[in-house]
Amino acid sequence: MSDNANDVTELGVAAIRDGVAKGDFSAREVAEAFNANVAAAGELNAFIVATPDMALEAAGRVDADRAAGKALGKMAGVPIGMKDLFATNGVQTTAASHILEGFSPQYESTVSQKLWDAGAGMLGKLNLDQFAMGSSNETSYFGNVISPWRRNDGGNAPLAPGGSSGGSSSAVAARLCPAATGTDTGGSIRQPAAFTGITGIKPTYGRCSRWGIVAFASSLDQAGPMARDVRDCAIMLEAMAGFDPKDATSLDMPVPEWEAGLTADMKGKKVGIPREYRMDGMDADVAKSWEDGIAWLRDAGAEIVDISLPHTKYALPAYYIIAPAEASSNLARYDGVRYGLRDLPEGAGLQDMYAATRAAGFGAEVKRRILIGTYVLSAGFYDAYYTQAQKVRTLISHDFKNAFTECDVILAPTTPSASFALGEKSGDPLEMYLNDVFSVPASLAGLPAMSVPAGLNREGLPLGLQIIGNAFDEQGVLNAGLALEQRAGFTAKPEKWW
């Protein structure tokens, strides 16, 4: 190992895994270096709970296995951050909400267990938007996560790391962990990845088990990896994915060898450019990065074709009916009876306890979405809103099916803008919801989609490009992502101020 002990924290998943296997450094040295970075980065507020001992324990097991000549797992020696939506046995799991503060599950989520089985260790539980509801990480009960990036105009306004997986994106970008888990319901892996100059993939719905993940909208939620680059995402997704009989929506399909299948050669592939994504008044830097992406994929050998996704403009309104409807149903279990917060006013009955507990426990955005969801599911409005939104969802799915008869993958921006300052959009929920305009359609259709860093805008902030693939074609998405990554040559990282 080099003299500078921190050098190892500049490495990604593949480099750490390979370095530990070769004996260039021990898993313990890696865990210690990242633990130190986590401990020194309190200002970013990326972690709700740090678990340095767990990272060291996992590293010790890997070092012992290596010394004994045993085969090492896919993630051996790689310490990661765990979004605090995944249940972790004996470690507080809150979904960033007061209503679950102090809740310590006695079981492990399927995805986190698969990662530990693959040799990964846990650096801690990452902050997020409360119950994964938000695009800026400003709705957490445990305070805002700050992006490690700053605008280059000399202003020091704290910027949004994106959401809901903002703790994950901030931590990976700031080198607090080489990779982290995220969840994506309408863009919560892709949008924060784009805001912080990292890579993240939402796999096909059902590819990763939802068992043990705090539910937001069950027909949309999907776990995925967030990491430095495409290869690291492929490695981590292989470890996370797989059939789980405990999740009724889990895909009973073998997990492909995505890392082994990686290629940046796009010869014979067609890339669709959806005309409906070219919006009036589109951010000039975002439009330019999209044009760059088209040129890069053409350079990689792809043929560029124009496609139409005619129902795109209805995706966002449909999503903001379906997701809150499912949330209002899922969050009914937080009632102060079995676990988490209980607010019991003097002389209160059961209904009073429910009301007081939820009033104190849920944040404003969560309450807003529960109210929207309960309204659209109510007797008089169910057909007018929820049923219509489900029909629109089917039409959006058909749009994609038709498009994939003409192309192999779709290229679009990940977000309509670069990151914004905290507080800039939180006053207007509709403006905040527009962050998801490019990411929501793939979520409604359950398709794999990935964000790859494309470059910096004029303020020196990262922009992401999004690849959307056909169902089950994570390989096609990863390969197109790799072609973009190689040509973008994105090496920018935030200057350390924290």
ROVONU-282927 format. One record per residue (C-alpha): z, x, y. Coordinates in Angstrom, 1 decimal. Example, Ala and Ser with C-alpha at 12.3 -4.5 7.8 and 13.67 -1.06 7.14 Angstrom:
<up: 7.8	east: 12.3	north: -4.5>
<up: 7.1	east: 13.7	north: -1.1>
***
This chain:
<up: 0.0	east: 0.0	north: 0.0>
<up: -0.7	east: 1.2	north: 3.5>
<up: 2.0	east: 2.4	north: 5.9>
<up: 1.8	east: -0.8	north: 7.9>
<up: 3.7	east: -3.3	north: 5.8>
<up: 2.2	east: -6.1	north: 7.8>
<up: -1.3	east: -5.3	north: 6.7>
<up: -1.0	east: -7.3	north: 3.6>
<up: -0.6	east: -10.5	north: 5.7>
<up: -4.2	east: -9.9	north: 7.0>
<up: -5.4	east: -10.5	north: 3.4>
<up: -6.5	east: -13.8	north: 1.9>
<up: -6.0	east: -15.4	north: -1.5>
<up: -8.6	east: -13.5	north: -3.4>
<up: -7.6	east: -10.1	north: -1.9>
<up: -3.9	east: -10.7	north: -2.6>
<up: -4.5	east: -12.0	north: -6.2>
<up: -6.8	east: -9.0	north: -7.0>
<up: -4.6	east: -6.5	north: -5.3>
<up: -1.5	east: -7.7	north: -7.2>
<up: -3.5	east: -7.6	north: -10.5>
<up: -4.7	east: -4.1	north: -9.9>
<up: -1.3	east: -2.9	north: -8.8>
<up: -2.3	east: -1.9	north: -5.2>
<up: 0.9	east: -3.7	north: -4.1>
<up: 3.5	east: -5.9	north: -5.8>
<up: 3.8	east: -9.6	north: -5.4>
<up: 7.3	east: -9.0	north: -4.0>
<up: 5.9	east: -6.8	north: -1.2>
<up: 3.5	east: -9.6	north: -0.3>
<up: 6.2	east: -12.3	north: -0.3>
<up: 8.5	east: -10.1	north: 1.8>
<up: 5.7	east: -9.5	north: 4.4>
<up: 4.9	east: -13.2	north: 4.7>
<up: 8.5	east: -14.2	north: 4.7>
<up: 9.0	east: -11.9	north: 7.7>
<up: 6.0	east: -13.5	north: 9.6>
<up: 7.4	east: -17.0	north: 8.9>
<up: 10.9	east: -16.0	north: 10.2>
<up: 9.4	east: -14.5	north: 13.4>
<up: 7.2	east: -17.4	north: 14.3>
<up: 9.7	east: -20.1	north: 15.2>
<up: 7.9	east: -20.9	north: 18.4>
<up: 4.9	east: -22.3	north: 16.5>
<up: 7.2	east: -24.8	north: 14.8>
<up: 4.9	east: -24.8	north: 11.8>
<up: 7.6	east: -25.0	north: 9.1>
<up: 10.2	east: -27.7	north: 8.8>
<up: 12.0	east: -25.7	north: 6.1>
<up: 11.5	east: -22.1	north: 5.1>
<up: 12.1	east: -21.2	north: 1.4>
<up: 12.0	east: -17.3	north: 1.4>
<up: 14.0	east: -17.1	north: -1.8>
<up: 11.6	east: -19.3	north: -3.7>
<up: 8.7	east: -17.1	north: -2.6>
<up: 10.6	east: -14.0	north: -3.8>
<up: 11.5	east: -15.7	north: -7.2>
<up: 7.9	east: -16.6	north: -7.9>
<up: 6.8	east: -13.1	north: -6.9>
<up: 9.4	east: -11.6	north: -9.3>
<up: 8.0	east: -13.6	north: -12.2>
<up: 4.4	east: -12.4	north: -11.4>
<up: 5.5	east: -8.8	north: -11.2>
<up: 7.4	east: -9.1	north: -14.5>
<up: 4.4	east: -10.7	north: -16.2>
<up: 2.1	east: -8.0	north: -14.9>
<up: 4.5	east: -5.2	north: -16.1>
<up: 4.7	east: -6.9	north: -19.5>
<up: 0.9	east: -7.0	north: -19.7>
<up: 0.7	east: -10.8	north: -19.7>
<up: -2.4	east: -12.7	north: -18.3>
<up: -1.9	east: -13.7	north: -14.7>
<up: -2.7	east: -17.1	north: -13.2>
<up: -5.4	east: -17.9	north: -10.7>
<up: -3.0	east: -17.8	north: -7.8>
<up: -0.7	east: -15.0	north: -9.1>
<up: 1.2	east: -13.3	north: -6.4>
<up: -0.1	east: -15.6	north: -3.6>
<up: 2.7	east: -17.1	north: -1.5>
<up: 1.6	east: -20.4	north: 0.2>
<up: 2.8	east: -23.1	north: 2.6>
<up: 3.3	east: -26.6	north: 1.2>
<up: 2.6	east: -29.5	north: 3.5>
<up: 5.8	east: -31.6	north: 3.7>
<up: 4.1	east: -34.6	north: 2.2>
<up: 4.3	east: -33.0	north: -1.3>
<up: 7.5	east: -33.7	north: -3.3>
<up: 9.2	east: -30.4	north: -4.2>
<up: 12.0	east: -30.5	north: -6.7>
<up: 15.3	east: -29.8	north: -4.9>
<up: 13.7	east: -29.0	north: -1.6>
<up: 13.8	east: -31.5	north: 1.3>
<up: 10.7	east: -33.6	north: 1.6>
<up: 10.4	east: -35.7	north: 4.7>
<up: 6.8	east: -36.5	north: 5.6>
<up: 8.0	east: -35.3	north: 9.1>
<up: 9.9	east: -38.6	north: 9.5>
<up: 13.6	east: -39.2	north: 10.4>
<up: 13.6	east: -42.0	north: 7.7>
<up: 13.3	east: -39.3	north: 5.0>
<up: 15.4	east: -36.6	north: 6.6>
<up: 17.7	east: -35.1	north: 4.0>
<up: 15.7	east: -36.6	north: 1.0>
<up: 15.6	east: -34.0	north: -1.8>
<up: 13.3	east: -35.2	north: -4.7>
<up: 14.4	east: -34.5	north: -8.2>
<up: 10.8	east: -34.1	north: -9.3>
<up: 7.7	east: -32.0	north: -8.4>
<up: 4.3	east: -33.3	north: -7.2>
<up: 1.5	east: -32.7	north: -9.7>
<up: -0.5	east: -30.6	north: -7.2>
<up: 2.5	east: -28.3	north: -6.3>
<up: 3.4	east: -27.9	north: -10.0>
<up: -0.2	east: -26.8	north: -10.8>
<up: 0.0	east: -24.2	north: -8.0>
<up: 3.4	east: -22.8	north: -9.2>
<up: 2.0	east: -22.8	north: -12.8>
<up: -1.0	east: -20.7	north: -11.5>
<up: 1.4	east: -18.1	north: -10.1>
<up: 1.7	east: -19.2	north: -6.4>
<up: 5.0	east: -19.1	north: -4.6>
<up: 6.4	east: -21.3	north: -1.8>
<up: 7.1	east: -19.9	north: 1.6>
<up: 8.3	east: -23.3	north: 2.9>
<up: 7.5	east: -26.9	north: 3.8>
<up: 5.0	east: -27.3	north: 6.6>
<up: 5.3	east: -29.6	north: 9.6>
<up: 2.8	east: -32.4	north: 10.0>
<up: 2.2	east: -35.7	north: 11.9>
<up: 4.7	east: -38.2	north: 10.7>
<up: 3.6	east: -39.8	north: 7.5>
<up: 0.3	east: -38.0	north: 8.1>
<up: -0.5	east: -40.3	north: 11.0>
<up: -2.0	east: -38.3	north: 13.9>
<up: -4.6	east: -35.9	north: 14.9>
<up: -2.6	east: -33.5	north: 17.1>
<up: 0.7	east: -32.9	north: 15.3>
<up: 2.6	east: -34.6	north: 18.2>
<up: 4.1	east: -37.4	north: 16.0>
<up: 6.5	east: -35.3	north: 13.9>
<up: 10.2	east: -36.1	north: 14.1>
<up: 10.8	east: -32.4	north: 13.9>
<up: 8.8	east: -31.6	north: 17.1>
<up: 5.2	east: -30.6	north: 17.9>
<up: 3.5	east: -27.8	north: 16.0>
<up: 1.8	east: -25.4	north: 18.5>
<up: -1.6	east: -23.9	north: 17.8>
<up: -1.5	east: -20.0	north: 17.8>
<up: -4.7	east: -20.2	north: 19.9>
<up: -4.8	east: -20.2	north: 23.7>
<up: -7.7	east: -20.9	north: 26.1>
<up: -9.2	east: -17.8	north: 27.6>
<up: -8.9	east: -19.0	north: 31.1>
<up: -5.4	east: -17.5	north: 31.4>
<up: -3.7	east: -20.9	north: 31.2>
<up: -0.9	east: -21.0	north: 28.7>
<up: -1.0	east: -24.7	north: 28.0>
<up: 0.2	east: -25.2	north: 24.4>
<up: -2.7	east: -26.5	north: 22.3>
<up: -2.9	east: -29.0	north: 19.4>
<up: -3.4	east: -27.4	north: 16.0>
<up: -5.0	east: -30.7	north: 14.9>
<up: -3.5	east: -33.2	north: 12.5>
<up: -2.1	east: -34.4	north: 10.4>
<up: -2.0	east: -31.0	north: 8.6>
<up: -1.2	east: -29.1	north: 11.8>
<up: 1.6	east: -27.0	north: 10.3>
<up: -0.8	east: -25.9	north: 7.6>
<up: -3.6	east: -25.0	north: 10.0>
<up: -1.3	east: -23.2	north: 12.5>
<up: 0.5	east: -21.2	north: 9.7>
<up: -2.8	east: -20.0	north: 8.1>
<up: -4.4	east: -19.2	north: 11.5>
<up: -1.3	east: -17.3	north: 12.6>
<up: -1.0	east: -15.3	north: 9.3>
<up: 2.2	east: -16.9	north: 8.3>
<up: 0.7	east: -17.7	north: 4.9>
<up: -2.7	east: -16.8	north: 3.4>
<up: -3.3	east: -20.5	north: 2.4>
<up: -1.6	east: -23.9	north: 2.5>
<up: -2.0	east: -27.3	north: 1.0>
<up: -3.2	east: -30.1	north: 3.2>
<up: -4.0	east: -33.8	north: 2.7>
<up: -7.0	east: -35.6	north: 4.2>
<up: -7.0	east: -39.4	north: 4.7>
<up: -9.5	east: -39.5	north: 7.6>
<up: -10.0	east: -35.9	north: 8.4>
<up: -6.5	east: -34.4	north: 8.2>
<up: -7.7	east: -31.2	north: 6.4>
<up: -11.0	east: -30.7	north: 8.2>
<up: -10.1	east: -31.5	north: 11.8>
<up: -7.1	east: -29.1	north: 11.9>
<up: -9.1	east: -26.4	north: 10.1>
<up: -11.8	east: -26.7	north: 12.8>
<up: -9.2	east: -26.6	north: 15.6>
<up: -7.7	east: -23.3	north: 14.4>
<up: -10.7	east: -21.3	north: 13.1>
<up: -9.9	east: -21.6	north: 9.3>
<up: -11.6	east: -23.3	north: 6.3>
<up: -10.5	east: -26.4	north: 4.5>
<up: -12.0	east: -28.7	north: 1.9>
<up: -11.3	east: -32.3	north: 1.1>
<up: -12.5	east: -32.7	north: -2.5>
<up: -14.0	east: -35.9	north: -4.1>
<up: -11.4	east: -38.7	north: -4.1>
<up: -9.5	east: -38.4	north: -7.4>
<up: -10.2	east: -34.7	north: -7.9>
<up: -6.5	east: -33.8	north: -7.1>
<up: -3.7	east: -36.0	north: -8.3>
<up: -1.9	east: -38.1	north: -5.7>
<up: 1.3	east: -38.2	north: -7.8>
<up: 4.3	east: -37.0	north: -5.9>
<up: 2.5	east: -37.0	north: -2.5>
<up: 4.1	east: -39.4	north: 0.1>
<up: 1.5	east: -42.1	north: 0.4>
<up: -0.3	east: -43.1	north: 3.6>
<up: -3.5	east: -44.9	north: 2.6>
<up: -3.8	east: -44.8	north: -1.2>
<up: -7.6	east: -45.4	north: -1.4>
<up: -8.2	east: -42.5	north: 1.0>
<up: -5.5	east: -39.9	north: 0.6>
<up: -6.7	east: -36.7	north: -1.1>
<up: -5.1	east: -33.2	north: -1.3>
<up: -7.0	east: -30.0	north: -0.7>
<up: -6.7	east: -26.4	north: 0.2>
<up: -6.7	east: -24.8	north: 3.7>
<up: -7.3	east: -21.0	north: 3.8>
<up: -9.0	east: -18.1	north: 5.5>
<up: -12.4	east: -18.5	north: 3.9>
<up: -14.6	east: -20.4	north: 1.5>
<up: -13.8	east: -18.3	north: -1.6>
<up: -10.1	east: -18.7	north: -1.0>
<up: -10.5	east: -22.5	north: -0.8>
<up: -12.6	east: -22.4	north: -4.1>
<up: -9.8	east: -20.5	north: -5.9>
<up: -7.0	east: -22.7	north: -4.7>
<up: -8.9	east: -25.9	north: -5.3>
<up: -9.4	east: -24.8	north: -8.9>
<up: -5.7	east: -24.4	north: -9.3>
<up: -4.9	east: -27.8	north: -7.6>
<up: -7.5	east: -30.0	north: -9.3>
<up: -7.5	east: -31.7	north: -12.7>
<up: -6.9	east: -35.0	north: -14.4>
<up: -3.4	east: -36.5	north: -14.2>
<up: -2.5	east: -39.6	north: -16.3>
<up: 0.3	east: -40.3	north: -13.8>
<up: -2.3	east: -41.1	north: -11.1>
<up: -4.4	east: -44.2	north: -11.9>
<up: -7.2	east: -43.0	north: -9.6>
<up: -7.3	east: -39.5	north: -11.0>
<up: -10.8	east: -38.3	north: -12.2>
<up: -10.8	east: -37.6	north: -15.9>
<up: -13.3	east: -34.8	north: -15.6>
<up: -13.1	east: -31.0	north: -16.3>
<up: -12.5	east: -28.8	north: -13.3>
<up: -15.6	east: -26.7	north: -12.6>
<up: -15.3	east: -22.9	north: -12.1>
<up: -16.0	east: -23.1	north: -8.4>
<up: -15.2	east: -19.5	north: -7.6>
<up: -17.5	east: -18.2	north: -10.3>
<up: -20.3	east: -20.6	north: -9.2>
<up: -20.3	east: -19.5	north: -5.5>
<up: -23.7	east: -18.5	north: -4.1>
<up: -25.0	east: -18.5	north: -0.5>
<up: -28.6	east: -18.9	north: -1.7>
<up: -29.8	east: -22.3	north: -0.4>
<up: -33.4	east: -22.0	north: -1.7>
<up: -34.6	east: -25.3	north: -3.0>
<up: -31.8	east: -27.2	north: -1.3>
<up: -32.3	east: -29.9	north: 1.3>
<up: -29.8	east: -30.3	north: 4.2>
<up: -29.6	east: -33.6	north: 5.8>
<up: -29.0	east: -34.0	north: 9.6>
<up: -27.7	east: -37.5	north: 10.3>
<up: -29.3	east: -38.8	north: 13.5>
<up: -26.4	east: -41.2	north: 14.2>
<up: -24.0	east: -38.3	north: 14.6>
<up: -25.9	east: -37.1	north: 17.8>
<up: -23.7	east: -39.0	north: 20.2>
<up: -24.3	east: -39.6	north: 23.9>
<up: -22.6	east: -37.1	north: 26.1>
<up: -21.8	east: -34.8	north: 23.2>
<up: -19.9	east: -31.7	north: 24.0>
<up: -22.5	east: -29.0	north: 24.8>
<up: -20.7	east: -26.3	north: 22.8>
<up: -20.3	east: -28.6	north: 19.8>
<up: -24.0	east: -29.5	north: 20.0>
<up: -25.0	east: -25.8	north: 20.2>
<up: -22.8	east: -24.9	north: 17.2>
<up: -24.5	east: -27.7	north: 15.2>
<up: -28.0	east: -26.2	north: 16.2>
<up: -26.7	east: -22.8	north: 15.1>
<up: -25.6	east: -24.2	north: 11.8>
<up: -29.0	east: -25.8	north: 11.2>
<up: -30.7	east: -22.4	north: 11.9>
<up: -28.2	east: -20.6	north: 9.6>
<up: -28.9	east: -22.9	north: 6.6>
<up: -32.6	east: -22.6	north: 7.2>
<up: -32.2	east: -18.9	north: 7.1>
<up: -30.3	east: -19.2	north: 3.8>
<up: -33.4	east: -20.8	north: 2.4>
<up: -32.7	east: -24.5	north: 2.8>
<up: -35.1	east: -27.2	north: 4.0>
<up: -33.8	east: -29.2	north: 6.9>
<up: -34.4	east: -33.0	north: 6.8>
<up: -33.6	east: -35.8	north: 9.2>
<up: -31.5	east: -38.6	north: 7.6>
<up: -30.1	east: -41.9	north: 8.7>
<up: -26.5	east: -43.1	north: 8.1>
<up: -27.0	east: -46.4	north: 9.9>
<up: -23.5	east: -47.8	north: 9.6>
<up: -21.8	east: -44.7	north: 11.1>
<up: -20.7	east: -46.5	north: 14.3>
<up: -18.7	east: -49.0	north: 12.2>
<up: -16.8	east: -46.3	north: 10.3>
<up: -14.0	east: -45.6	north: 12.7>
<up: -13.1	east: -49.3	north: 13.3>
<up: -13.3	east: -50.0	north: 9.6>
<up: -11.0	east: -47.0	north: 8.9>
<up: -8.5	east: -48.1	north: 11.5>
<up: -8.2	east: -51.4	north: 9.7>
<up: -8.1	east: -50.2	north: 6.1>
<up: -5.8	east: -47.2	north: 6.5>
<up: -3.1	east: -49.0	north: 8.5>
<up: -3.3	east: -52.0	north: 6.1>
<up: -2.6	east: -49.7	north: 3.2>
<up: 0.1	east: -47.9	north: 5.2>
<up: 1.9	east: -51.1	north: 6.0>
<up: 2.1	east: -51.9	north: 2.3>
<up: 3.0	east: -48.3	north: 1.2>
<up: 5.7	east: -47.8	north: 3.9>
<up: 7.5	east: -51.1	north: 2.9>
<up: 9.4	east: -49.0	north: 0.4>
<up: 11.4	east: -47.3	north: 3.2>
<up: 14.1	east: -49.8	north: 3.6>
<up: 17.4	east: -47.8	north: 3.7>
<up: 18.4	east: -49.1	north: 0.2>
<up: 17.6	east: -46.3	north: -2.2>
<up: 17.0	east: -43.0	north: -0.4>
<up: 16.6	east: -41.5	north: 3.1>
<up: 18.1	east: -42.9	north: 6.2>
<up: 20.3	east: -46.0	north: 6.3>
<up: 21.3	east: -47.6	north: 9.5>
<up: 23.9	east: -50.2	north: 8.9>
<up: 25.2	east: -51.9	north: 12.1>
<up: 28.7	east: -53.4	north: 12.0>
<up: 28.7	east: -56.7	north: 10.1>
<up: 24.9	east: -56.5	north: 9.4>
<up: 23.2	east: -58.3	north: 6.6>
<up: 20.3	east: -57.0	north: 4.5>
<up: 17.6	east: -58.0	north: 6.9>
<up: 19.5	east: -56.4	north: 9.8>
<up: 19.8	east: -53.2	north: 7.8>
<up: 16.1	east: -53.1	north: 7.1>
<up: 15.3	east: -53.7	north: 10.8>
<up: 17.8	east: -51.1	north: 12.1>
<up: 16.8	east: -48.5	north: 9.6>
<up: 13.1	east: -48.8	north: 10.3>
<up: 13.6	east: -49.0	north: 14.0>
<up: 15.6	east: -45.7	north: 14.0>
<up: 13.6	east: -44.0	north: 11.2>
<up: 9.9	east: -44.6	north: 12.0>
<up: 8.2	east: -43.0	north: 15.0>
<up: 6.1	east: -44.8	north: 17.6>
<up: 2.7	east: -44.0	north: 16.0>
<up: 3.9	east: -45.0	north: 12.5>
<up: 5.3	east: -48.3	north: 13.9>
<up: 2.0	east: -48.9	north: 15.7>
<up: 0.0	east: -48.5	north: 12.5>
<up: 2.4	east: -50.6	north: 10.4>
<up: 2.0	east: -53.4	north: 13.0>
<up: -1.8	east: -53.1	north: 13.0>
<up: -1.8	east: -53.1	north: 9.2>
<up: 0.5	east: -56.0	north: 8.9>
<up: -1.5	east: -58.0	north: 11.4>
<up: -4.9	east: -57.4	north: 9.7>
<up: -3.4	east: -58.4	north: 6.3>
<up: -1.7	east: -61.6	north: 7.6>
<up: -2.9	east: -64.9	north: 6.3>
<up: -5.0	east: -66.0	north: 9.3>
<up: -6.7	east: -62.6	north: 9.8>
<up: -7.1	east: -61.1	north: 6.4>
<up: -10.8	east: -62.3	north: 6.0>
<up: -11.7	east: -61.6	north: 9.6>
<up: -10.5	east: -58.0	north: 9.5>
<up: -9.5	east: -56.5	north: 6.2>
<up: -12.2	east: -58.2	north: 4.1>
<up: -14.9	east: -57.3	north: 6.7>
<up: -13.7	east: -53.7	north: 6.9>
<up: -14.0	east: -53.4	north: 3.1>
<up: -17.5	east: -54.7	north: 3.2>
<up: -18.4	east: -52.1	north: 5.9>
<up: -16.8	east: -49.4	north: 3.7>
<up: -19.2	east: -50.4	north: 0.9>
<up: -22.2	east: -50.3	north: 3.3>
<up: -21.1	east: -46.8	north: 4.4>
<up: -21.0	east: -45.7	north: 0.8>
<up: -24.5	east: -47.0	north: 0.3>
<up: -25.7	east: -45.1	north: 3.3>
<up: -24.5	east: -41.9	north: 1.8>
<up: -26.0	east: -42.8	north: -1.7>
<up: -29.4	east: -43.4	north: 0.0>
<up: -29.1	east: -40.2	north: 2.0>
<up: -28.4	east: -38.1	north: -1.1>
<up: -31.7	east: -39.2	north: -2.6>
<up: -33.3	east: -37.2	north: 0.3>
<up: -30.9	east: -34.3	north: 0.6>
<up: -28.3	east: -32.2	north: -1.3>
<up: -25.7	east: -31.8	north: 1.4>
<up: -25.2	east: -33.1	north: 5.0>
<up: -24.4	east: -30.9	north: 8.0>
<up: -22.5	east: -32.3	north: 11.0>
<up: -19.9	east: -31.1	north: 13.5>
<up: -16.3	east: -31.4	north: 12.2>
<up: -14.9	east: -32.6	north: 15.5>
<up: -16.3	east: -34.0	north: 18.8>
<up: -14.5	east: -31.2	north: 20.8>
<up: -12.4	east: -28.1	north: 20.4>
<up: -8.6	east: -28.3	north: 20.5>
<up: -7.0	east: -29.9	north: 23.5>
<up: -3.7	east: -29.4	north: 25.2>
<up: -0.6	east: -31.1	north: 23.8>
<up: 0.0	east: -34.3	north: 25.8>
<up: -3.7	east: -34.5	north: 26.9>
<up: -4.6	east: -37.4	north: 24.7>
<up: -1.3	east: -38.8	north: 23.4>
<up: -1.1	east: -41.4	north: 26.1>
<up: -4.2	east: -43.2	north: 24.8>
<up: -4.2	east: -43.9	north: 21.0>
<up: -7.9	east: -44.9	north: 21.1>
<up: -8.9	east: -41.6	north: 22.6>
<up: -6.8	east: -39.8	north: 20.0>
<up: -8.4	east: -41.8	north: 17.2>
<up: -11.9	east: -40.7	north: 18.3>
<up: -11.0	east: -37.2	north: 17.0>
<up: -11.9	east: -38.6	north: 13.6>
<up: -15.3	east: -39.9	north: 14.4>
<up: -17.2	east: -37.3	north: 12.4>
<up: -14.7	east: -36.9	north: 9.5>
<up: -13.9	east: -40.6	north: 8.7>
<up: -17.2	east: -41.6	north: 7.1>
<up: -16.9	east: -39.1	north: 4.2>
<up: -13.3	east: -40.3	north: 3.7>
<up: -14.3	east: -43.9	north: 3.4>
<up: -17.0	east: -43.0	north: 0.8>
<up: -14.6	east: -40.7	north: -1.1>
<up: -17.0	east: -37.7	north: -0.8>
<up: -16.2	east: -34.0	north: -0.8>
<up: -16.4	east: -32.5	north: 2.7>
<up: -15.4	east: -29.1	north: 4.1>
<up: -15.0	east: -27.5	north: 7.5>
<up: -16.0	east: -23.9	north: 8.1>
<up: -15.5	east: -22.0	north: 11.4>
<up: -18.7	east: -21.8	north: 13.4>
<up: -17.8	east: -19.7	north: 16.4>
<up: -15.9	east: -20.0	north: 19.7>
<up: -16.6	east: -22.4	north: 22.6>
<up: -16.7	east: -21.2	north: 26.2>
<up: -12.9	east: -21.4	north: 26.4>
<up: -12.6	east: -19.1	north: 23.5>
<up: -11.4	east: -21.8	north: 21.1>
<up: -12.7	east: -22.3	north: 17.5>
<up: -15.3	east: -24.9	north: 16.6>
<up: -16.0	east: -26.1	north: 13.0>
<up: -19.1	east: -27.2	north: 11.1>
<up: -18.8	east: -29.8	north: 8.4>
<up: -20.6	east: -30.0	north: 5.1>
<up: -20.5	east: -33.3	north: 3.3>
<up: -21.6	east: -33.4	north: -0.4>
<up: -22.4	east: -36.0	north: -3.0>
<up: -19.5	east: -37.2	north: -5.2>
<up: -18.3	east: -34.5	north: -7.6>
<up: -20.5	east: -31.8	north: -6.0>
<up: -17.8	east: -29.6	north: -4.5>
<up: -19.9	east: -26.6	north: -5.7>
<up: -22.8	east: -27.7	north: -3.4>
<up: -20.4	east: -28.1	north: -0.5>
<up: -18.7	east: -24.7	north: -1.1>
<up: -22.1	east: -22.9	north: -1.5>
<up: -23.4	east: -24.4	north: 1.8>
<up: -20.1	east: -23.5	north: 3.4>
<up: -20.5	east: -19.9	north: 2.1>
<up: -24.0	east: -19.7	north: 3.6>
<up: -22.7	east: -20.8	north: 6.9>
<up: -19.7	east: -18.5	north: 6.7>
<up: -21.8	east: -15.4	north: 6.0>
<up: -24.1	east: -16.1	north: 8.9>
<up: -21.5	east: -17.2	north: 11.4>
<up: -19.6	east: -14.0	north: 10.8>
<up: -16.5	east: -15.6	north: 12.3>
<up: -13.8	east: -12.9	north: 12.5>
<up: -11.9	east: -14.1	north: 15.7>
<up: -8.2	east: -14.6	north: 15.4>
<up: -5.6	east: -15.8	north: 17.9>
<up: -3.9	east: -13.1	north: 19.9>
<up: -0.3	east: -12.9	north: 19.1>
<up: 2.0	east: -14.4	north: 21.8>
<up: 4.7	east: -16.0	north: 19.6>
***
